[in-house]
Amino acid sequence: MQIVVSGIPVEVQKKAIKNMHLSVKPPDGHVVVSSPKDMDDKAIEMFIRTNLRWIKNQIEEFRSQPRSGKRQYVSGETIYFWGKQYFIKFVASSKKNSLVLDGNTAILSMSKDSTVKQREKFVREQYRDKLKSAVEKTLPKWEKITGLHADSWQTKYMITRWGTCNPEAKKLWFNIQLAQKPVECLDFVILHELIHFHTRRHDSLF
């Protein structure tokens, strides 16, 4: 289950333990609270609020750490589509931007003057396109199996979650980074979020 406290998403894991435990985990500083199975949600929220200053400090430390090995989208680097590794071959081109998968090669054609940010944005849009096509095919299958239906869905880039939902609006969101993972992961996330239309918590009913 996930709750949001002062704008900070917190993953709550209920376990067979006696005391609550709080952690802020790398690499992005996502917050996890482990609590006893019978702990009241209000008590969990209060526990988080009493530790907000520490949580924010830890998140800031993670976010301020220098990131090594940031992808430049140049020849020789690797990217993934549906769990398969591809080696980038960058081709300077004055024509329309393109990304073509050929064997184990991802041929990225863009202007030689394109920036890393521009290349990253273009590649992310390729992930978005592939994810949208996959969701259009896969979501109806799980809706039919579960009898649970989404009124709408969208894709977006997310750091800490693979998917999320709004049960009241019957709306789903999927992380475009799912297009990097094996397609079975998309099945899992779709099913997971649909079930939250039936129950919000990760309880026995879930």
Secondary structure as GFF3:
##gff-version 3
##sequence-region A 1 206
A	DSSP	beta_strand	2	5	.	.	.	ID=ss1
A	DSSP	beta_strand	8	15	.	.	.	ID=ss2
A	DSSP	beta_strand	21	25	.	.	.	ID=ss3
A	DSSP	beta_strand	30	36	.	.	.	ID=ss4
A	DSSP	alpha_helix	41	50	.	.	.	ID=ss5
A	DSSP	alpha_helix	52	64	.	.	.	ID=ss6
A	DSSP	beta_strand	78	81	.	.	.	ID=ss7
A	DSSP	beta_strand	84	92	.	.	.	ID=ss8
A	DSSP	beta_strand	98	102	.	.	.	ID=ss9
A	DSSP	beta_strand	105	110	.	.	.	ID=ss10
A	DSSP	alpha_helix	116	146	.	.	.	ID=ss11
A	DSSP	beta_strand	152	156	.	.	.	ID=ss12
A	DSSP	beta_strand	163	166	.	.	.	ID=ss13
A	DSSP	beta_strand	171	175	.	.	.	ID=ss14
A	DSSP	three_ten_helix	176	180	.	.	.	ID=ss15
A	DSSP	alpha_helix	183	195	.	.	.	ID=ss16
###
